[in-house]
């Protein structure tokens, strides 16, 4: 009677739970990430966040390109513009340590870092020590 699987004709893509958690973090903090990108890196930061949003709209696992963009976003939030592509024209040059936005940016950066580590986008330092 039920010898063949029921299918609606659509295909499914398996995605790791850790990547789903990363996508959830990015979705939950979408506005804050966009605002931080604008604040810290002006138009270039906004373009980066928009490119990440567009890429995450696609089904399937994270591609190398998306992983690279997520690492750029992490670097931007941690003020680690080590590659020469970034023009340090963002607001962070004028950001004072006592500015009330600084703790919020730190929490956002730490949250993204945790989500990237959980999704194995960046290695967990505890795993290297083991």
Secondary structure as UniProt FT lines:
FT   HELIX           17..28
FT   HELIX           30..56
FT   HELIX           64..77
FT   TURN            78..79
FT   TURN            84..85
FT   HELIX           91..94
FT   TURN            97..98
FT   HELIX           101..118
FT   TURN            119..120
FT   HELIX           125..129
//
